[in-house]
Amino acid sequence: MTHTAFEQTLAEAVALARLAPSSHNCQPWAVHFDPVIHCGYLAIDNRRKLTGLPSLEREMLLSCGIFFHFLEQLICLRGYQLHWRWCDEQEQQVLAGEDRALIRFMPGPEQAHQATAFATLSEQLQQRHTVRSAYRNTQLSEQQRNELSTVLKPYPVTLGIYYQQTHGKTLAHLTQTYAGLDFANKAAWRETYSYIRFDERRQYEDGFYLHNLFGPVSGGFKTFFKVAFHPHLSGLNKLLRLPTKMAQGLAELVETGPHYLALNVSKEGDEALFRAGLGLGALWLRLQQWGWAMHPISVLVQHDSAREALAASLSQSELPVFFARFGEPEQSGSPAPRRHWQSILVSDTHSLTKSTPTQRG
């Protein structure tokens, strides 16, 4: 599916945008493009979406927003402006298979390429990893704080930034209190466990290795973790107090900060969450430009009780949709498995309707 200049650009952009972060690295996105009418859809691949918790629907929409932000920026630097709009309820069902359409897009006329900027962005995306290890105590300057706020201005989100000195202990306590919920919900932990890849010699298209969570680990540790945390042995790991120890380790990491950020959406609904994901993608790239990284603390926004406690601790009237610690990492993160771009980009000439997208407002 690379017969025209734009189709080549789209394939190239998908191959880089697929490096976007997603919960459990499930990569729930699909891109359908009709080379005949030159229109396409970004969709959620319902065969790949997470279902262990109702709140994961929110995270899938954020992830697709991040993916599309990367995709749109890459395509723009290759000389095409994308015009897109949110799909109505009827249009969400037009795609073949089980994919749920989110937005419909169409490229504008080809313009000048920005080769240097494209190469820079490509390198940034390839170097971007979720870093769950320690960060340096590099302080966020007022200029940097203003930059992050400016980056998010086009999007329906409110950004809150907090510091280890003022919130570290409270947030660590919340993490210690609620992190065990990841293990208490059997369906959620069964789903999480299914994405852990224990054999680093094999190539996978999704999920994560233990070293993505803990850094380098021994073969003995991998074997212990595989057995002790197996969903069928929940009684054993509770007896050994393993969930409590895991929660304590995460809490200690959270307490170190050095900075935290929370995002709230200013509107309700799927479209607002998707657009919030666009903003999150822009924010993540800005941090990457500084050589900084983020570590989402998802457990604090995936469960209602934890989310309410988090909002109260941050003195927020609205419930956050995303929460993370961020800063300058002491060491870079490691790559996680990725889908091949050809499994994401689908040539679809049968089910796309012929209505024309309007330019994003």
N, C-alpha and C positions, 0 to 999 in steps of 0.2 A: 504494500500500500504506500508506494513512494513514487507515484507517476507525475506529480506536479511539484513545483517549488514549495508550495505551502505544505503539501503532504510530507515532504522531506523535512521541512522545518518542524512540523507537528511531531513527527517521529523522533527527531533529535531532542525536542523539548521534553517529550514524555520520558525519554531515557534518562534525563537529568532530574525532572520534577519528581520522579518516583523515589528519589532520595528523601522526600519529605517525611517527617515523623508521624507516627500514628500509634494508638494504643496497642500494645503487644506487637507492634510492627506488623499489623494485619493488612495494611495497605488496601483499604476498602474501596478504592476508586476504579472507575472504568471510563474510558473516553471512546465514544462512538462518533465516527465521522463518515459522512456520505460524500464520496468524491464526485458524485454526479451533480448534486445541488449545492455542494461546497458549504455544507452546514454540519454542525456536530453537537453532541451533548456531553456534558460531564455528568456521570451517574455514580450512585452507590451500588457496588456489586453486592447484592443481598446474600450471595453465597459466601462472602468473605467478611461480612460485618459481624461485630461482636454482639452477643445476645445474653450474656451471663447476668447483666444488670440492666434495668431500664435506662439508667443514666448514660449508658454507653452509646445510645443513639445520639446524644448530645455530642459526645466525643467524636463519633463518626463524621458528623457535620462539620465540626471544627477541623478535623483532619483533611476533609475534602476541600475546605477553604484554603488551608495551607498549601496543599498540592496545587490548587488552581492558581494561587498567587505566584508560586514558582513558575508554573507553566506559562502564565500570561506575561510575566516579566521576560522570560526567555524568548518567547515568540515576538514580543515587541522589539527586543534588541536585534532580532533577525529581520525586522523590517515590516512586520504586520501588526496593526492594531486589532485587537479582538473586540467585537461588539457582542455583548451578551445580555441575557435577561433571565430572570428566575422563571422556572416552568410552573404553569398552573397545575391544579390537581389532575386534570384529564391528561395533560401532556406528560406527566410523570410516568404514565403507564404505557407509553408508545414504543418503548424499546424492546428488542428481541431478548429472549431469555428472562432472567430474573433481576435485571438491573433497573434501579429507580432513578429516572432522570431528575437532575437538580437544576441545571442551567442549560440553555441552548446558546450556542455561539456561532459566529460567522467572522471570517477574516476580512479586513478592509483591504484596499489596494496596497500592493507592495511599495515600500518606501526605502530610504537609505538604511543599510545595515550598520550596526555599531559593533564591529568585530571585537575591538579591545574590551568593551564593556561586557560583551557576551562571554568572552574568555574568562574575565574576572569573576562574573557570576557563576559560571560553570565550575570554576575552581572552589569558590566558596561553598557551593552545594555539595561538592564531593568531599570537602573537609568538615562539613557540618555533621556533628554527631551529638546525641543526647549524652551528656556527661554526668554520671551519677556518683562520681568520686569527689574528693576534697577540692575546694576552690581557694585561691589566694585571698588574702584580706585586702584586696585592692578596692579602694573606696569609689563609689559612683559619684562623679562630679555633678555639679548643678547643670552644666552644659549637656552632659550625657542624659541626665534625667529629662531635660527639656527636649532633647532629640527624640527620646522614646515617646514622649507625649505628642510631638509633632508627627511622628510616623503614623500614629493611630488616629489622627484627626479625621481622615476621610471615612472612618469606619464606625459603626454603631456600638462602640465599646467605651467603657470607662476603665482607666488604668489606675491601680493603686500600687505604690511602691513602698516597701517597708524594710527595716534594717535589723540586723542581728542584735545590735545593742538594745533596741527597744522591744523587739518582738521574738527574738530567738528562743528564749526559754518557754514562752507561752505556746509558740508553734511546735516546739519539740514535745511539750506535754500533750498537745492535741494529737500529734502523730502517734505518740506512745499509747494514747487512749484508744484511738480509732483504727490504727493500722491492722489490728487483728481481725477487722471485719473482712479483709481480703480472704482470710482463711475460713471464717465462720460461715460464709455463704457458700454452700457446696457447689452450686451451679457456677458461680463466679470463679471459684478456685479451680474447678475442673477445667473451665475454659482457659484460664491463665496457664495452668500446667500444660495444657495441650500445645501451647506456643513455645515452651521451653525446649531448646535444641541441645541435647546433651553430647552429641557426636560432632565435634568441630571439624572432623575430616570430611564430613558430607556437606554438599551444597544444598541449601534450602532456599525457598523463595519468600519465606516470611518467618515470623517468630524472632527469637533472640537466644543467644548463647549465654551461659552463666557468666562468662567474662564480661558481657555487656552490662551485667548487674554489679558484679563484685570485683572486676579486674581479673588478672591472672589467677587461676585456681588449679589445684592439683587434681589428678585423676581420682584420688580417694575422696576428695570433697564432692566431685561430681557424682560419684557412685552413692555417697551418703545422701546427698540432696535428692537424687532421683528416687531413692527408696523411702527416705524419711518423710518427704513431702508429697508422696503419691496420694492422690485423692482417696484411694481406698484404705489408706492407713491414717486417717485423720485422728483416730483414737490414740495411735502411737505418738504422733507428733505433738498432740496436746499433753500426753503424759510426760513427754520430754521437755515440755514448755517451749517448743521450737517457735511457734508463732509469737510468743512473748519476746523471745530473744531476737527474732527478726524485727519486730516492732521497735525494740530498744535500739538496735543498730541503726535503723532508719531515723529514729528520733534524734540520736546523737549527731547524725549527719545533717539533719535539718537545722539543728541548733547552731551549727557553724555558719549557716547562711552562705555568704555574708549579706546577701540581699534577697528579697522576696518580691514577687509581683502577683497581683490578682486581677483578673479581667471580669467585668460585668457587662452584660448586654443591656442596651437601653431600650430594646424592643423585644417582644415575645415572638416565638415562632422559628421554624426551620431556616427561613431565609436570613433572619437576623443572626442566627448561630453560624451559618455559612459565611456571612460577611464578617463576623467576628473572627472566623478562621482566616480570612484574607488578611485582616489586620495582624493576627498572631503570626502569620507567615512573614509579613513585613517586619515585625518586631524581631523575630528570630534571626532574620538576615542582618538586621542592624547590629545585633549582638555579635553575630559571626564576623562582621566587618571589624569589630573591635578586638576580635580574638577571644570573645567571651562565650559562655554556653549557658544552657538552661537544664534544669532537672525538674520535670513536672512531678508534683506530689499529688498524684491522682486520687489517692484514697480519701483525701479531704474534700473532694468535690463529687465523688461517685456515690456517696451515701448521704441520705437526707440529714441524719443526725450530725454527722461530721461537718457537712456543709453549713448547717445552721450555726454550729459552734465556731466554725472558721469565720463566718460573717460577723458574729458577735465579737470575736477576739480582735478583728480588724476594724471594728466600729462601723461596719457597712450595713446599710439598710436593705440592700439587695444581695441575693445569694451569688457568690462567684461561680463562673462557668469554667474557669481555669485558674490554677494556682501552681507556682513553681518557685524554687530557689534559683538564683542566677549569680554569675560572677565570672572571674577569670580563672579557668581551671588550672590546677597544678600540672595535670597531664591531659593530653588529648584523649577523646573517646575513641572507641573502636567501631568499625563498620558492622552493621547487622545485615542479615540476609535480605535480598531484594528480589522482587518479581522481575521477570524479563519484560522489557517494554512491549514486546509483541503480545503478551498476555493482557496488557492494559488497553492497548489501542486496537479498536475493532472497526473493520470496514463494514458499514451497515447501510445498504442501499434499499432496504425493504420496508423499514418501519419508521423512518423519519418523516414527519409531516413537513409541509412546505411553507409554513408561516415564517416570516422574516424577523430575526431578532432586532430589537431596538438597542441603541447604544446605552451602556450603563449610565445611570444618572447619579 
